[in-house]
Amino acid sequence: MTSRRRVLVVEDDRVINQAVADRLEAEGYDVVRAWDGPGAVATYAEQAPDHPCDVVVLDVMLPGYDGYEVCRRIQSDRPVPVLMLTARTDEADILVGLGVGADDYLTKPFRMRELVARVAALLRRVERAAELAAEATTATDRRPIEVADLRLDAAARRVWRERDEVHLTPTEFDLLHCLAREPGTVVTRERLMADVWGWPGASGTRTVDSHVKGLRAKVGAERIRTVHGVGYALEDGVQGGPA
């Protein structure tokens, strides 16, 4: 019998913590909880030997140390999908969270139904990434994708810019890989949400925009072209197009 997916809920507001845990349990998840930064890291480590957490729902503002530091510490052990909860709407704060390894975020107040959907989407994304990596490993032609001076190895999930390896988060890699499959072609935000996050529809397009900004900082801003109101394209020439 397959064990239930385990979610770590980290939130210092006990009412919100309990409400999120109750809803996720009702949806069939196994839930463990923490209320501060040190407790979150300790609880995450405690689960690892027998049943590692599959997803972490993580508040940014926590006692002890904040959600960014929690995210850094748990990601140093192994990549795990992280959904950040934040009361901050400033884009710089969101980019910090994405930069330390968060995969998605929800701004408070949020609808519980959306949180559940985002958790499910993160799990689907992880499963799809594993399937793509397996397909790439068993494929007869395992040549990396090369776009201008970028080289992507889908099986190893590694990226190089000229001779230097670029260290991307799992979501950043999936986003770049999606764009690199069709260099020069504009990929809509809605399609990126569906293919990378497993979240169809337009409600999460700001998440795409934030991740693209983080990705540009690592691979070069000129390499990803914005088509306003539509989406993004990975330029197949060195110089790229206008942002």
Protein Blocks (a to p, Z undefined) as FASTA:
>chain_A
ZZddddddddfblklmmmmmmmmmmnopacdddfbfklmmmmmmmmmmmmccfbdcddfb
dghiafklmmmmmmmmpgcddddddfbfbfklmmmmmmnopabdcdddddfklmmmmmmm
mmmmmmmmmmmmmmmmmpmblcdcdehjbccdfklopacehjbccdddfklmmmmmmmmm
mghiacdfklmmmmmnopgcjklmmmmmmmmmmmmmmnopklpccdehiaccddfbfnop
aZZ
